[in-house]
Amino acid sequence: MSTQVLDSLSEDTVRRIAEERDEPDWLLETRLDAFDELDELDLPDVIQTPGRRWTNLEGLDFESLVDPLNQADVTERDGEDDVVVLPFTEAFAEYGDVIEANFGSVLDPQENYLTALSVALFTTGTFVYVPAGVDAEDVTIRAEMNSRSLFSQTLVVTEESSSVTILEGIESGADAAADVSPANADRYFSNLVEVAAGENSYVQYGSLQNLAEDTYTYTLKRGSTDTYATINWIEGNLGSALTRSDVETELDGDGSETQIVGAFFGHDDQHLDLNARVWHNAENTTADLVTRGVLDEEARSVYEGVQDVGRDAWNTSSYQRENTLMLSDDAEADASPKLIIHNHDTEASHSATVGQVDAEELFYMKSRSIDPETARNMLVEGFFVPVLEEIRVDEFRDDLEELVQARLE
Amino acid sequence: MATLEINNLHAEVAEEGGEQILRGVDLEVASGEIHALMGPNGSGKSTTAKVIAGHPAYEVTDGEIVLELDEEDVDDIDVELSESDYRWNLLDMEPNERAALGIFLGFQYPAEIEGVTMTNFLRQAINAKHDERQELFADEADLDEAADEDEDAGYETSPMEGPADDGEIGVAEFQELLTAKMELLDMDEKFMQRYLNAGFSGGEKKQNEVLQAALLEPAIAVLDEIDSGLDIDRLQDVSEGINALRDEQGTGILQITHYQRILDYVEPDHVHVMLDGKIAKSGGAELATELEDEGYDWVREEAYEAA
């Protein structure tokens, strides 16, 4: 229906990418299967309100955006000695079995058109493996996009009773514009993240996206928790012309938990389509979804938050709140918090608000000599504090605060 | 010594067909004086306070508010001053400019601001007052460079990016000042890490208003029902704070109140009764006692007879 068949793409393109990377046969097969399905797959669902489809993914011209054989990135990966943090190409020899067992187990490559395209064409990405009992504090993945299009894939596997904190930063390279021809053409970034959290393990995954504003960004992050496992996501979106982001947890193990914390700040005519979803599939699970965002100028945001409590999810706790602050009359926001309950033994709440800077708060600050612009900026920074307080990684907090301040100046 | 002069002030609610609330207020408050402004609900006391501070919910339709300063009030200003720098027509000015000149409003219901700590707020306020003052008097010296009202125009090169180094209050100096003022008001140091008024009890909020007045050293402080809802201990703390404003900083106080009770602790030099948007009667401290005993009806009758 709505999807595009890309004339410039062929099976050969996919084979060439796989061969250049010297990948195992199963992965080539996975890529080819995804490629074959492209014709059949739809784009991800987007929010619709009467008379309006909020995000126009159909409008993306993939024929011109996608340049699979010229992908370029500079990615720095860092981690302590007892944790594996490698590009896939360097990980196959030793961890081939682990990768094969987990790749696509949480996030089906054929989930939709964009995931299939991403799996078929990815040339960068990271494999993070935390052996049983290992505590890894500071895993960092800093990626710089230097091409028209870039497809990235991340797989995190944690064994029993391990823990890991991962910080991912995504930016455009300083000279990236020069590498795009024709100059000033739009760009496309795709990032799929899959987390398989083993029994009683803890994963914190922070992602800060600040790509140049000529970039269309699609990211899907999905984790699955085993018994007593925890996955905490932190997602910061400030960059890109259009951001479509999905952050999801399947609470598959009894007593498992997740938190999805989101912060965004759109300006100019940026478009943000943000989604946080959790499925309670087991007993005694807990979820907490917290998102706060600010919109200035003509920026738009559309948020969907889903808490899905399954039939067998006895004794569920599930909370969700989203708040959007509008700094301009021309900004637009839509928020849909959704709570689906199939098991009555649930304690749940969900709320969403869209509001403007409070006039009384502004007057109070002005009455203390603070000029209107500074007063507004203090209120905006203060607005993000409840989200920042949920972030236990100082580095991520500092980075996000810095980006917010920079945008306010 | 500064004087706040309110002449024939008329104001209405700033909306289509907005109700007229002030119908010719005349009032003069000078440094070092304590005035009590009393009157029944709806007589226009709070509106007077808000209009002095420049609240956008009210539109002034007639009259003027003037702040008259003297040498003492501008001894911190670096630039050379002319005669016009001593007389300010407040109605032409933004709320933050009025505050920088020395007007302080103690709110009846202070805003609760999540995410902004007391420390951050108070330091910002002290520094903003200093910067804004220098700017105001410098602007006045060169009228062409009137304050840049266009927020977008100053976007890239906001003067706030690099506040002047001189005059910025240092961390140590700020702490010292704060500790002294908080002690006076019997406030706990833990306040400083809390968010501005967020989750404060009614009494804590009022203490915080007086604390801010003590730190900002205004020429004239308008305190709107600072005594309402206080238990006796807190009423004494707050009263001590208000007396200190006058005794130590020479601040002129316009205290709006419903109750005579606070006037036992903060003795007014002048008491004014407001009725129907006007000052209906003025007198000394004994007038407050009369009002407490006999209510406002006799003032109303007296006012009508006179008219």
Interface residues (C-beta under 8 A of the other chain):
Chain A: D358 A359 E360 E361 F363 Y364 M365 K366 S367 R368 S369 I370 D371 P372 E373 T374 A375 M378 L379 E381 G382 F383 F384 V385 P386 E409
Chain B: A53 G54 H55 P56 E94 P95 N96 A99 A100 F104 L105 F107 P110 A111 I113 E114 G115 V116 N120 F121 Q124 A125 A128 K129 E132 E151 G154 S158 M160 E161 Y195 Q212 L216
